[in-house]
Amino acid sequence: MRLDNGQIELVDPMMAEVLRRKSPAQRLSIGFALWDSAKRMLTAHLSSVHPEWSVPRINREVVRRLSHGAADAA
């Protein structure tokens, strides 16, 4: 659900209620799983787009993008 035409997004009220019913440990686990999924998808994407890059180079780029964003992505 979008608040405006920009990049601000709102959580659907039904989803918010589902998350409210989760324990803190369950919410943390969900957040970690999302982070892990993003890392795996970004690693696969970079490996596909840059087959010439070494594994350490891909890992550095994944860390850079996840910690600082990809506005100036290589």
Beta strands, then each sheet from edge to edge (+ up, - down):
end
